[in-house]
Amino acid sequence: MFTVLHLLSPIPRSDCNVTPAALRFGKNGYGKPQLLRKHGDGLSLPCLHFNVSHSSSLVACCVAMNSQVGIDVEERNRKLKHNVLSLARRFYSPDEVRFLEGLSEHELRRQEFIKLWTMKEAYVKALGRGFSAAPFRNFAIRLEVEEGKLTGSNASKITITAHCDDDILTTNWQFALVELSSHYATICVERTCDNGGEESEPFKLKIWKTVPFVDDECILQTY
């Protein structure tokens, strides 16, 4: 949690109207870590939401204002212990399996499998209900295809289809798939409505590269 606090440090305090000293860590009813704000003698939820993911060489923390959020990072050269299609048939929906079966090149199929994994895991983490409540096979991630590849740079191109558990698997989410030099990262953010009931605009993304106590560098900004 110390690492999380440092990764939150670039966020202006005025954005969430809360000081770091007032923040506490807690968990929701399904065990997902969340921030709580000390308020009088009790604790309340602040407007700041976060989620963390890591690989052997990278820690990623995603922060959103007033929206639930999930993130997953996977190494692009991640070695899979089993055949890609065998893993897909075990964990993915039939639609996703058919997509991967249609890719004849082994390396392309492996890369698209990993991208799908990051998107599905980010979505489940954003839901905050745990993997047992939202198994990967129960929903499909669908993206527009460009030259045989999944494209995730435009959130409007990504849709979720629930095959069951419609009450749990909601579709009011936006995605961003980011291809870093050595990792794939997917961010999933809840769509919100403004006071007039209008759906929110696509979320604005800012990515920081952070070396704790050494350097903070903004490497990507979409606004």
N, C-alpha and C positions, 0 to 999 in steps of 0.2 A: 504494500500500500504506500510505502515511502516513495517508490518509483512513480506511482500514479500521481501523487501530490506534486512531484517535480514536473511531470509531463503536463500537468494542469497549469503550471506557473505562467506560460505565455498569454493566458486568457486575461484580458483586462477585468479588474474587479467590478468596474461599473457595469459590465455586461450582465452580471448575475446578481448584483446588489447584495453580495455576501462576502465576508472576509474569510480567509483560509482558517483562522482560529475558530470560527463558528462551525466548521464542517466536521462531520463525523462519518465514519463508514458503517454501513449496515447491510442487510440483505432483505430482499423481498420474500414473499411466501414460498417461492420456488428455489431460493438460495442464490439468486443473482445479486452480486454486490451492487450497492447503490450509495449515493451520497445523501446524508441527512444534515439538516441545519439545526443547530441548537437555538431553541426559541423559548425563552423564559425557563420554565422547569421541564420542558419537554423537547421533543424533536419533531421536525416537519420536513417534508420534501422540498428542496430548493428547485429552482428552474433549470439547474444544471444536471445533465445526465451523461454518463460515461460508460465505456466498455473497453476491455483490454484483451489483447491477443498476443501470442509470442511464438517464435520459432527458436531454433538453436542459436540464431545470430541476430534476432531482431525482436524488440518489444514495441508494440503499437498500442496507443491509447486514443480512442475516438471520443470527442466531446460534442454535445449538441445542447442547444438552448430550447427548453420547452417541448422536446420530442424524445421519445425513447430511441435508443441507438444500439447497434451491434456492429462488431468488426471482426474479421478473421484475416490472418496473414498466413501464407504458405510459401515455402521455398519453391522457386520455379524448377530447380533440379532435384526436387524431392524424389527419393527412390521409393517405388511402390513394391511391396512384398509379393503381391499377386498380380495376375493379369488384369489389365484395366477393365476389360469388359466383364470379367468375373466379379470385380469389386462393384462395378456399376449395377449389375443385375442384383447384387445383394443389398445395396444401399439406395439406389436411385429409382425414380419413377419410370414407368414404361416409356413415356415420351422422351425422357433424357437418355435412356438406354438406346432407343432407336436413333437418336441424334448421333451418339458416339459410334454406333455400329455403322453409320453412314460415312465415317471418316476412315479412309483406307490407309493413310500414313500413320504409323505407330506413334511417332513423336508428337504429331499434332493431336492425336487422340489423347495422349497422356496429358498434354498441356490443357486441353479443354476439360478433361476430367478434373484437374486441379482447380481450374477457374470455377467450375460448377460447385466444387466442394466449398470454396471460400464464400460463394454467394449463398449457398444453402445454410452454411454454419452462421454467417453473419445475420441472416434472417431469423434463425431460431434463437440466437442470442438476443436479438432486438426484441423478440416476443417476450423474452424473460420468463418462460414457463418450463424450461428444461427440455432436454432431448427426448425424454420419455413421453412428454406431452405433445411433441411435434416431430415424430420420426421423419427422416429424410424421404422415405418412400411415399409419404402421405401428401406430398405436394411436388409440383414441377416448376422449375425456373425456366422461363422461355425468353429468349432474346432474338433479335433480328440477326440474321446470318449474313456476313459479308465475306465472300471468297472462301467459304467453308469454315469460317471462324466465328465464334461468339463475340459479339461486340457489346461492351458494357459502359462506354464512356457517356452515353446519353441515358439518363434515368428513365425517360419515357419509353425506351425500347425494351425495358425489362418488365415482365409480368409474372404473376404467381397464380398458379391454378391449384386449388386444393382438391384432392381426390376423396377426402373424407374429413371429418372433424372441422366442418365449416365454422363452427362457433369459436374454435381455437385459432385456426389458421386464417387470419385476416389478410386483406390485400391492400391496405392503405399505407403502402411503403414506397420509398424511393431508394434507388441503389446507385452506387458509383463503384466501378471496377477500375482499379489503378494498377498499372504494370510498372513496378519499380525495377531497378537493375537486377536484383536477385530474388525478388518476391512478387507474388500477386497479393493484392489487398482489396477486399470488398468491404464497403461501408453501407449499412442499411439504416435508414432514418425514417421514422414515422411521419406520414403526411398529417399536417394539422390544418384546421380551418380558422380563418380570422373571425373577428367578432360578428361580421356580417354573414357568416356561414359559407364564404367562398373558400375553395381549396387553396392551400398555400402554394407559392411558387416553388420551382425546383430549388433544392437547398444549395447554399453557397459553400464551397469546399476550400479549405486552406490546410495545407500539409506542411508540418514542421519536421525538420530533421534535428534531433536533439541528442547531444552528448552531455549527460548529467554533469552540472557544475563547470562545463567547459564551453559549450556553444549551443545556440539555438538559431537555426536557419530556416526561413520559409522557402520551400522548394517548389510549391505549386499553389496557385490561387486562382479560383474561377470567377472572381469578381473584382 
